[in-house]
Amino acid sequence: MFLSVLMFQIGSPLYIKVKAKTTENLVIGLFQAAVAAFRKRNTGRPLSDCDEFYRWPLESDMLPPSKDFRCLNRACIIEDPQQDLNPDGSASNPWNLCSVEQVESLKALIKALPMWSTCFMIFVDMNVFSFSLLQTKTMDRHIFPHFEVPAASFSVFMIAALTIWIAFYDRVLVPLLSKYTGQPRGLSPITRMGIGLISSGMSIALSAITESIRRQRAIEEGHEDDPNALVNMSAMWFVPQYALLGVAEATHSVGQVEFFYALFPKSMSSIASSMYTAGTAVSSLIGSILVSGVDWLSSTGGKTSWLSSNINRGHIDYFFWLLSFLSFINFLYFLVVCRFYESLNDGSSRLSHVAEDKECDYRLLHES
């Protein structure tokens, strides 16, 4: 870390530093659009007169604002040109008048939030797989007589499945599927996200079944009070669920990033790429709350917690079944959210630099 900071400080003078203007700051621009729309909530001007909408720079050929969330269009209405505009045509008060691009950027972010919220559960499923470390430590991890896989290294099966699936999808499935779906990427991002959610739920359900079998064998062999005792069961039982989780991450994560890149305007590319990592952060918080809540509720009345340190007395399998149920509910929620994106009008993706390049069109789910 010290060397990294040192190298950054040494190389920092070589960079060209451009001081960002307040009006060009994307995040501030989103807040300005929201504040301006709120301030003009009682305006009596019509929302369909395109000549009254503010554009900056003036030579911008931006289309009129879309009809989605029409209340936000008030933010770019020029009520009094002499009062609202400077001599050069810029807004005199950016917190009272915003450009069409700022308003459309805010709309794109609002539209993305429902779909973004569907990703939380799949990341929760991935995070709780740390419990598998406790399970594999009590099982036979030998592949060959003299080679034992470390318990913490079983995640390599997920990474391997992820890598193989991405290569297989790109080189084999995309050429085949694109002939039938008309999608350049084989399946639309929304469809791939749905496949990822299903795969994740199946992986957790398989984990619950595997843990039920492991726990039952541990009790039958008399290891109920010894969580460190080896159970006569191969740890390779965990390979299928890790493989499914790898496929889930490959399909869902890539589809999610492509979806946001298509939905957001080009000026929001940085936000599109950060939605994925922001989702993992929120999911980590949700997972922590879920684990703490289940541990507290299952241990009330002096009972052994489902997540007890003695996994032979606890019921991690019950916890996995709970996650499977939540994953199923989340998938139903995902289907409802898809209906919203299926009904978006042409304004939903017209600012997308991906759509402009004619690489893909993600607005209509039924085209996939």
C-alpha beads as a LAMMPS data file, in Angstrom:
LAMMPS data file: protein, C-alpha beads

368 atoms
367 bonds

1 atom types
1 bond types

-500.0 500.0 xlo xhi
-500.0 500.0 ylo yhi
-500.0 500.0 zlo zhi

Masses

1 110.0

Atoms # bond

1 1 1 0.000 0.000 0.000
2 1 1 2.842 2.383 0.855
3 1 1 4.506 1.719 -2.512
4 1 1 1.194 2.269 -4.312
5 1 1 0.681 5.647 -2.663
6 1 1 4.298 6.578 -3.342
7 1 1 4.056 5.693 -7.046
8 1 1 0.794 7.628 -7.345
9 1 1 2.350 10.734 -5.816
10 1 1 5.380 10.470 -8.111
11 1 1 3.254 10.106 -11.241
12 1 1 0.555 12.596 -10.249
13 1 1 2.355 15.685 -11.681
14 1 1 2.393 14.015 -15.105
15 1 1 -1.405 13.997 -15.345
16 1 1 -3.365 16.836 -16.913
17 1 1 -5.802 18.030 -14.268
18 1 1 -8.915 19.815 -15.473
19 1 1 -11.008 21.551 -12.861
20 1 1 -14.600 20.453 -13.281
21 1 1 -17.270 23.096 -13.513
22 1 1 -20.248 22.811 -11.201
23 1 1 -22.681 22.685 -14.132
24 1 1 -20.712 19.864 -15.744
25 1 1 -20.681 17.661 -12.666
26 1 1 -22.984 14.748 -13.397
27 1 1 -24.050 14.067 -9.813
28 1 1 -24.701 17.744 -9.085
29 1 1 -26.589 17.969 -12.381
30 1 1 -28.935 15.189 -11.257
31 1 1 -29.653 17.006 -8.003
32 1 1 -30.179 20.255 -9.902
33 1 1 -32.757 18.614 -12.163
34 1 1 -34.647 17.197 -9.171
35 1 1 -34.600 20.518 -7.300
36 1 1 -35.648 22.509 -10.376
37 1 1 -38.559 20.155 -11.066
38 1 1 -39.694 20.447 -7.438
39 1 1 -39.503 24.239 -7.506
40 1 1 -41.608 24.350 -10.675
41 1 1 -44.139 21.777 -9.530
42 1 1 -46.936 24.375 -9.588
43 1 1 -46.059 25.974 -12.916
44 1 1 -48.948 26.453 -15.287
45 1 1 -46.962 26.189 -18.492
46 1 1 -47.783 23.305 -20.869
47 1 1 -45.387 20.392 -20.940
48 1 1 -45.716 19.710 -24.671
49 1 1 -44.362 22.963 -26.156
50 1 1 -40.866 21.914 -27.237
51 1 1 -39.819 25.475 -28.122
52 1 1 -39.781 26.386 -24.427
53 1 1 -37.368 23.669 -23.348
54 1 1 -33.838 24.690 -22.413
55 1 1 -30.850 23.129 -24.176
56 1 1 -27.199 23.665 -23.398
57 1 1 -24.961 24.011 -25.321
58 1 1 -27.199 25.939 -27.685
59 1 1 -26.027 23.999 -30.729
60 1 1 -27.116 20.756 -29.109
61 1 1 -29.505 18.738 -31.288
62 1 1 -31.021 16.953 -28.302
63 1 1 -34.518 15.585 -28.894
64 1 1 -37.442 16.925 -26.861
65 1 1 -37.776 15.384 -23.388
66 1 1 -39.526 12.047 -23.275
67 1 1 -43.021 11.591 -21.896
68 1 1 -41.871 9.295 -19.090
69 1 1 -41.961 11.040 -15.697
70 1 1 -43.376 14.144 -17.358
71 1 1 -43.368 16.031 -14.060
72 1 1 -39.572 16.225 -14.327
73 1 1 -39.846 18.011 -17.683
74 1 1 -40.769 21.138 -15.774
75 1 1 -37.110 21.463 -14.784
76 1 1 -36.129 22.389 -18.357
77 1 1 -39.037 24.748 -19.120
78 1 1 -37.985 28.342 -19.841
79 1 1 -40.626 30.443 -18.110
80 1 1 -39.063 33.884 -18.618
81 1 1 -36.119 34.046 -21.083
82 1 1 -34.899 37.390 -19.759
83 1 1 -34.838 36.156 -16.181
84 1 1 -33.877 32.517 -16.709
85 1 1 -31.082 32.958 -19.278
86 1 1 -27.753 34.760 -19.331
87 1 1 -26.707 36.820 -22.388
88 1 1 -24.714 33.833 -23.704
89 1 1 -27.791 31.589 -23.493
90 1 1 -26.756 29.639 -20.392
91 1 1 -29.033 29.235 -17.376
92 1 1 -28.781 32.090 -14.893
93 1 1 -29.693 29.737 -12.035
94 1 1 -28.872 26.051 -12.703
95 1 1 -30.937 25.079 -9.646
96 1 1 -34.019 26.559 -11.283
97 1 1 -33.463 25.705 -14.962
98 1 1 -31.770 22.564 -16.278
99 1 1 -31.031 21.250 -19.730
100 1 1 -32.992 18.488 -21.405
101 1 1 -29.951 16.223 -21.095
102 1 1 -29.855 16.669 -17.318
103 1 1 -33.543 15.828 -17.041
104 1 1 -33.194 12.757 -19.255
105 1 1 -30.189 11.607 -17.216
106 1 1 -32.257 11.826 -14.035
107 1 1 -35.064 9.884 -15.697
108 1 1 -32.636 7.182 -16.796
109 1 1 -31.353 6.785 -13.237
110 1 1 -34.888 6.522 -11.850
111 1 1 -35.782 3.938 -14.500
112 1 1 -32.723 1.880 -13.593
113 1 1 -33.470 1.632 -9.868
114 1 1 -36.196 -1.076 -10.034
115 1 1 -34.036 -3.375 -12.148
116 1 1 -30.999 -2.577 -10.018
117 1 1 -32.878 -3.656 -6.888
118 1 1 -33.459 -7.129 -8.347
119 1 1 -29.721 -7.842 -8.226
120 1 1 -29.429 -7.707 -4.444
121 1 1 -30.558 -11.269 -3.811
122 1 1 -28.101 -12.933 -6.174
123 1 1 -25.199 -11.178 -4.453
124 1 1 -26.585 -12.197 -1.054
125 1 1 -26.559 -15.810 -2.270
126 1 1 -22.936 -15.445 -3.318
127 1 1 -21.881 -13.879 -0.034
128 1 1 -23.408 -16.567 2.202
129 1 1 -21.450 -19.245 0.370
130 1 1 -18.756 -18.559 2.958
131 1 1 -20.659 -21.057 5.111
132 1 1 -19.498 -23.727 2.698
133 1 1 -16.029 -23.362 4.188
134 1 1 -17.323 -24.803 7.474
135 1 1 -19.043 -27.625 5.628
136 1 1 -16.155 -28.694 3.405
137 1 1 -13.766 -28.739 6.388
138 1 1 -15.775 -31.658 7.804
139 1 1 -15.810 -33.674 4.563
140 1 1 -13.432 -35.741 2.475
141 1 1 -11.739 -33.296 0.113
142 1 1 -9.447 -35.762 -1.667
143 1 1 -9.541 -35.860 -5.457
144 1 1 -6.626 -38.289 -5.649
145 1 1 -5.208 -40.433 -2.830
146 1 1 -2.393 -37.978 -2.174
147 1 1 -4.051 -34.699 -3.176
148 1 1 -6.534 -32.874 -0.954
149 1 1 -8.284 -29.677 -2.035
150 1 1 -8.043 -26.962 0.656
151 1 1 -11.458 -26.057 2.047
152 1 1 -11.022 -22.395 1.147
153 1 1 -10.128 -23.239 -2.464
154 1 1 -13.478 -24.672 -3.516
155 1 1 -14.451 -21.282 -4.919
156 1 1 -12.069 -22.077 -7.783
157 1 1 -14.832 -24.296 -9.190
158 1 1 -17.096 -21.239 -9.379
159 1 1 -14.403 -19.204 -11.137
160 1 1 -13.724 -22.067 -13.545
161 1 1 -17.422 -22.421 -14.363
162 1 1 -17.702 -18.665 -14.869
163 1 1 -14.737 -18.597 -17.252
164 1 1 -15.851 -21.640 -19.233
165 1 1 -19.421 -20.378 -19.526
166 1 1 -18.417 -16.934 -20.816
167 1 1 -16.170 -18.488 -23.472
168 1 1 -18.802 -21.080 -24.423
169 1 1 -21.550 -18.465 -24.629
170 1 1 -19.514 -16.031 -26.737
171 1 1 -18.054 -18.569 -29.151
172 1 1 -20.813 -21.165 -29.438
173 1 1 -24.189 -19.941 -28.195
174 1 1 -24.138 -16.354 -29.496
175 1 1 -23.825 -17.333 -33.200
176 1 1 -26.584 -19.923 -32.795
177 1 1 -29.011 -17.881 -30.702
178 1 1 -28.614 -14.660 -32.686
179 1 1 -30.103 -16.388 -35.739
180 1 1 -33.357 -17.026 -33.869
181 1 1 -33.609 -14.072 -31.489
182 1 1 -32.269 -11.298 -33.709
183 1 1 -30.118 -10.133 -30.815
184 1 1 -26.443 -9.482 -31.657
185 1 1 -25.513 -10.917 -28.250
186 1 1 -27.710 -13.993 -28.570
187 1 1 -30.000 -13.177 -25.668
188 1 1 -31.022 -9.769 -24.406
189 1 1 -29.427 -8.561 -21.149
190 1 1 -32.774 -8.854 -19.353
191 1 1 -33.109 -12.497 -20.384
192 1 1 -29.571 -13.265 -19.243
193 1 1 -30.222 -11.558 -15.930
194 1 1 -33.265 -13.779 -15.452
195 1 1 -31.215 -16.896 -16.214
196 1 1 -28.680 -15.752 -13.633
197 1 1 -31.357 -15.324 -10.971
198 1 1 -32.761 -18.794 -11.674
199 1 1 -29.296 -20.374 -11.570
200 1 1 -28.518 -18.658 -8.282
201 1 1 -31.733 -19.892 -6.682
202 1 1 -31.084 -23.434 -7.915
203 1 1 -27.564 -23.278 -6.499
204 1 1 -28.818 -22.318 -3.043
205 1 1 -31.499 -25.036 -3.148
206 1 1 -28.836 -27.579 -4.063
207 1 1 -26.742 -26.314 -1.144
208 1 1 -29.658 -26.923 1.208
209 1 1 -30.078 -30.498 -0.041
210 1 1 -26.352 -31.206 0.245
211 1 1 -26.184 -29.819 3.780
212 1 1 -29.207 -31.885 4.839
213 1 1 -27.441 -35.044 3.660
214 1 1 -24.133 -34.038 5.275
215 1 1 -25.747 -33.202 8.623
216 1 1 -27.759 -36.421 8.678
217 1 1 -24.634 -38.486 8.049
218 1 1 -22.725 -36.603 10.745
219 1 1 -25.431 -37.418 13.285
220 1 1 -25.612 -41.058 12.187
221 1 1 -21.852 -41.363 12.621
222 1 1 -22.021 -39.890 16.135
223 1 1 -20.425 -36.520 15.368
224 1 1 -23.284 -34.358 16.603
225 1 1 -21.156 -32.750 19.329
226 1 1 -17.926 -32.666 17.328
227 1 1 -18.112 -30.057 14.544
228 1 1 -14.519 -30.794 13.486
229 1 1 -15.009 -34.521 12.924
230 1 1 -14.712 -35.779 9.344
231 1 1 -17.909 -37.107 7.809
232 1 1 -17.759 -40.035 5.424
233 1 1 -18.909 -37.924 2.483
234 1 1 -17.038 -36.429 -0.441
235 1 1 -16.769 -32.640 -0.593
236 1 1 -17.127 -32.931 -4.369
237 1 1 -20.849 -32.767 -3.718
238 1 1 -20.325 -29.017 -3.559
239 1 1 -18.915 -28.751 -7.085
240 1 1 -22.320 -28.607 -8.886
241 1 1 -23.598 -25.773 -6.702
242 1 1 -20.382 -23.809 -7.149
243 1 1 -20.630 -24.369 -10.904
244 1 1 -24.232 -23.135 -10.943
245 1 1 -23.211 -20.073 -8.974
246 1 1 -20.453 -19.366 -11.500
247 1 1 -22.950 -19.575 -14.365
248 1 1 -25.302 -17.311 -12.413
249 1 1 -22.655 -14.646 -11.954
250 1 1 -21.504 -14.864 -15.573
251 1 1 -24.988 -14.467 -17.034
252 1 1 -26.438 -11.990 -14.569
253 1 1 -23.481 -9.678 -14.006
254 1 1 -22.558 -9.268 -17.666
255 1 1 -26.204 -8.818 -18.629
256 1 1 -26.718 -6.245 -15.893
257 1 1 -23.746 -4.123 -16.941
258 1 1 -24.823 -4.231 -20.606
259 1 1 -28.375 -3.310 -19.637
260 1 1 -27.297 -0.213 -17.724
261 1 1 -24.952 0.859 -20.497
262 1 1 -27.882 0.640 -22.916
263 1 1 -30.318 2.448 -20.654
264 1 1 -28.075 5.325 -19.599
265 1 1 -26.964 8.185 -21.846
266 1 1 -23.311 8.352 -22.810
267 1 1 -22.618 11.008 -20.188
268 1 1 -23.575 8.491 -17.486
269 1 1 -21.197 5.719 -18.542
270 1 1 -19.301 5.957 -15.266
271 1 1 -22.501 5.486 -13.269
272 1 1 -23.514 2.551 -15.464
273 1 1 -20.268 0.765 -14.646
274 1 1 -20.547 1.521 -10.930
275 1 1 -24.089 0.182 -10.502
276 1 1 -22.732 -3.364 -10.282
277 1 1 -20.290 -2.637 -7.454
278 1 1 -22.879 -0.504 -5.668
279 1 1 -25.242 -3.468 -5.804
280 1 1 -22.664 -5.760 -4.215
281 1 1 -22.151 -3.230 -1.417
282 1 1 -25.867 -3.019 -0.654
283 1 1 -26.136 -6.813 -0.848
284 1 1 -23.347 -7.241 1.694
285 1 1 -25.286 -5.059 4.106
286 1 1 -28.513 -6.969 3.449
287 1 1 -26.696 -10.280 3.910
288 1 1 -25.234 -9.175 7.242
289 1 1 -28.653 -8.069 8.493
290 1 1 -30.201 -11.328 7.297
291 1 1 -27.574 -13.499 9.007
292 1 1 -27.858 -11.558 12.268
293 1 1 -31.650 -11.673 12.169
294 1 1 -31.826 -15.406 11.468
295 1 1 -29.261 -16.143 14.173
296 1 1 -31.229 -14.126 16.728
297 1 1 -34.676 -15.455 15.803
298 1 1 -33.634 -19.106 15.573
299 1 1 -31.894 -19.013 18.972
300 1 1 -34.813 -17.526 20.923
301 1 1 -36.122 -19.635 23.768
302 1 1 -32.756 -21.256 24.378
303 1 1 -32.853 -23.219 21.123
304 1 1 -29.756 -23.944 19.063
305 1 1 -29.278 -21.324 16.382
306 1 1 -29.536 -22.373 12.757
307 1 1 -26.153 -20.729 12.288
308 1 1 -24.484 -22.274 15.325
309 1 1 -20.697 -22.665 15.280
310 1 1 -21.428 -26.372 15.681
311 1 1 -22.857 -26.973 12.229
312 1 1 -23.872 -30.523 13.182
313 1 1 -26.293 -29.152 15.784
314 1 1 -27.297 -26.102 13.803
315 1 1 -29.420 -26.026 10.679
316 1 1 -27.571 -24.253 7.908
317 1 1 -29.797 -26.197 5.540
318 1 1 -32.838 -24.335 6.893
319 1 1 -31.044 -21.055 6.266
320 1 1 -30.291 -22.115 2.704
321 1 1 -33.935 -23.048 2.154
322 1 1 -34.902 -19.599 3.404
323 1 1 -32.540 -18.035 0.877
324 1 1 -34.016 -20.238 -1.857
325 1 1 -37.488 -18.998 -0.992
326 1 1 -36.312 -15.378 -0.992
327 1 1 -34.592 -15.970 -4.340
328 1 1 -37.869 -17.296 -5.748
329 1 1 -39.752 -14.234 -4.477
330 1 1 -37.052 -12.014 -5.942
331 1 1 -37.429 -13.730 -9.313
332 1 1 -41.175 -13.050 -9.274
333 1 1 -40.372 -9.429 -8.479
334 1 1 -37.925 -9.449 -11.386
335 1 1 -40.687 -10.612 -13.745
336 1 1 -42.902 -7.748 -12.573
337 1 1 -40.072 -5.262 -13.094
338 1 1 -39.505 -6.641 -16.600
339 1 1 -43.048 -5.647 -17.495
340 1 1 -42.135 -2.063 -16.674
341 1 1 -39.138 -2.064 -19.002
342 1 1 -41.123 -3.842 -21.692
343 1 1 -43.589 -0.960 -21.767
344 1 1 -41.044 1.864 -21.935
345 1 1 -41.553 4.108 -24.930
346 1 1 -38.902 5.056 -27.437
347 1 1 -37.460 7.643 -25.088
348 1 1 -36.055 4.961 -22.807
349 1 1 -32.951 4.189 -24.809
350 1 1 -32.633 6.949 -27.349
351 1 1 -29.764 8.518 -25.429
352 1 1 -27.906 5.242 -25.163
353 1 1 -24.529 5.190 -26.856
354 1 1 -24.794 1.417 -27.116
355 1 1 -28.057 1.617 -29.008
356 1 1 -26.672 4.372 -31.207
357 1 1 -23.872 2.044 -32.237
358 1 1 -26.555 -0.498 -33.217
359 1 1 -24.927 -3.175 -31.093
360 1 1 -28.134 -4.096 -29.344
361 1 1 -31.630 -2.994 -28.411
362 1 1 -32.669 -3.822 -24.876
363 1 1 -35.986 -2.076 -24.605
364 1 1 -38.339 -4.878 -25.600
365 1 1 -38.226 -8.082 -23.620
366 1 1 -40.349 -10.011 -26.120
367 1 1 -37.686 -9.586 -28.812
368 1 1 -35.290 -11.842 -26.875

Bonds

1 1 1 2
2 1 2 3
3 1 3 4
4 1 4 5
5 1 5 6
6 1 6 7
7 1 7 8
8 1 8 9
9 1 9 10
10 1 10 11
11 1 11 12
12 1 12 13
13 1 13 14
14 1 14 15
15 1 15 16
16 1 16 17
17 1 17 18
18 1 18 19
19 1 19 20
20 1 20 21
21 1 21 22
22 1 22 23
23 1 23 24
24 1 24 25
25 1 25 26
26 1 26 27
27 1 27 28
28 1 28 29
29 1 29 30
30 1 30 31
31 1 31 32
32 1 32 33
33 1 33 34
34 1 34 35
35 1 35 36
36 1 36 37
37 1 37 38
38 1 38 39
39 1 39 40
40 1 40 41
41 1 41 42
42 1 42 43
43 1 43 44
44 1 44 45
45 1 45 46
46 1 46 47
47 1 47 48
48 1 48 49
49 1 49 50
50 1 50 51
51 1 51 52
52 1 52 53
53 1 53 54
54 1 54 55
55 1 55 56
56 1 56 57
57 1 57 58
58 1 58 59
59 1 59 60
60 1 60 61
61 1 61 62
62 1 62 63
63 1 63 64
64 1 64 65
65 1 65 66
66 1 66 67
67 1 67 68
68 1 68 69
69 1 69 70
70 1 70 71
71 1 71 72
72 1 72 73
73 1 73 74
74 1 74 75
75 1 75 76
76 1 76 77
77 1 77 78
78 1 78 79
79 1 79 80
80 1 80 81
81 1 81 82
82 1 82 83
83 1 83 84
84 1 84 85
85 1 85 86
86 1 86 87
87 1 87 88
88 1 88 89
89 1 89 90
90 1 90 91
91 1 91 92
92 1 92 93
93 1 93 94
94 1 94 95
95 1 95 96
96 1 96 97
97 1 97 98
98 1 98 99
99 1 99 100
100 1 100 101
101 1 101 102
102 1 102 103
103 1 103 104
104 1 104 105
105 1 105 106
106 1 106 107
107 1 107 108
108 1 108 109
109 1 109 110
110 1 110 111
111 1 111 112
112 1 112 113
113 1 113 114
114 1 114 115
115 1 115 116
116 1 116 117
117 1 117 118
118 1 118 119
119 1 119 120
120 1 120 121
121 1 121 122
122 1 122 123
123 1 123 124
124 1 124 125
125 1 125 126
126 1 126 127
127 1 127 128
128 1 128 129
129 1 129 130
130 1 130 131
131 1 131 132
132 1 132 133
133 1 133 134
134 1 134 135
135 1 135 136
136 1 136 137
137 1 137 138
138 1 138 139
139 1 139 140
140 1 140 141
141 1 141 142
142 1 142 143
143 1 143 144
144 1 144 145
145 1 145 146
146 1 146 147
147 1 147 148
148 1 148 149
149 1 149 150
150 1 150 151
151 1 151 152
152 1 152 153
153 1 153 154
154 1 154 155
155 1 155 156
156 1 156 157
157 1 157 158
158 1 158 159
159 1 159 160
160 1 160 161
161 1 161 162
162 1 162 163
163 1 163 164
164 1 164 165
165 1 165 166
166 1 166 167
167 1 167 168
168 1 168 169
169 1 169 170
170 1 170 171
171 1 171 172
172 1 172 173
173 1 173 174
174 1 174 175
175 1 175 176
176 1 176 177
177 1 177 178
178 1 178 179
179 1 179 180
180 1 180 181
181 1 181 182
182 1 182 183
183 1 183 184
184 1 184 185
185 1 185 186
186 1 186 187
187 1 187 188
188 1 188 189
189 1 189 190
190 1 190 191
191 1 191 192
192 1 192 193
193 1 193 194
194 1 194 195
195 1 195 196
196 1 196 197
197 1 197 198
198 1 198 199
199 1 199 200
200 1 200 201
201 1 201 202
202 1 202 203
203 1 203 204
204 1 204 205
205 1 205 206
206 1 206 207
207 1 207 208
208 1 208 209
209 1 209 210
210 1 210 211
211 1 211 212
212 1 212 213
213 1 213 214
214 1 214 215
215 1 215 216
216 1 216 217
217 1 217 218
218 1 218 219
219 1 219 220
220 1 220 221
221 1 221 222
222 1 222 223
223 1 223 224
224 1 224 225
225 1 225 226
226 1 226 227
227 1 227 228
228 1 228 229
229 1 229 230
230 1 230 231
231 1 231 232
232 1 232 233
233 1 233 234
234 1 234 235
235 1 235 236
236 1 236 237
237 1 237 238
238 1 238 239
239 1 239 240
240 1 240 241
241 1 241 242
242 1 242 243
243 1 243 244
244 1 244 245
245 1 245 246
246 1 246 247
247 1 247 248
248 1 248 249
249 1 249 250
250 1 250 251
251 1 251 252
252 1 252 253
253 1 253 254
254 1 254 255
255 1 255 256
256 1 256 257
257 1 257 258
258 1 258 259
259 1 259 260
260 1 260 261
261 1 261 262
262 1 262 263
263 1 263 264
264 1 264 265
265 1 265 266
266 1 266 267
267 1 267 268
268 1 268 269
269 1 269 270
270 1 270 271
271 1 271 272
272 1 272 273
273 1 273 274
274 1 274 275
275 1 275 276
276 1 276 277
277 1 277 278
278 1 278 279
279 1 279 280
280 1 280 281
281 1 281 282
282 1 282 283
283 1 283 284
284 1 284 285
285 1 285 286
286 1 286 287
287 1 287 288
288 1 288 289
289 1 289 290
290 1 290 291
291 1 291 292
292 1 292 293
293 1 293 294
294 1 294 295
295 1 295 296
296 1 296 297
297 1 297 298
298 1 298 299
299 1 299 300
300 1 300 301
301 1 301 302
302 1 302 303
303 1 303 304
304 1 304 305
305 1 305 306
306 1 306 307
307 1 307 308
308 1 308 309
309 1 309 310
310 1 310 311
311 1 311 312
312 1 312 313
313 1 313 314
314 1 314 315
315 1 315 316
316 1 316 317
317 1 317 318
318 1 318 319
319 1 319 320
320 1 320 321
321 1 321 322
322 1 322 323
323 1 323 324
324 1 324 325
325 1 325 326
326 1 326 327
327 1 327 328
328 1 328 329
329 1 329 330
330 1 330 331
331 1 331 332
332 1 332 333
333 1 333 334
334 1 334 335
335 1 335 336
336 1 336 337
337 1 337 338
338 1 338 339
339 1 339 340
340 1 340 341
341 1 341 342
342 1 342 343
343 1 343 344
344 1 344 345
345 1 345 346
346 1 346 347
347 1 347 348
348 1 348 349
349 1 349 350
350 1 350 351
351 1 351 352
352 1 352 353
353 1 353 354
354 1 354 355
355 1 355 356
356 1 356 357
357 1 357 358
358 1 358 359
359 1 359 360
360 1 360 361
361 1 361 362
362 1 362 363
363 1 363 364
364 1 364 365
365 1 365 366
366 1 366 367
367 1 367 368
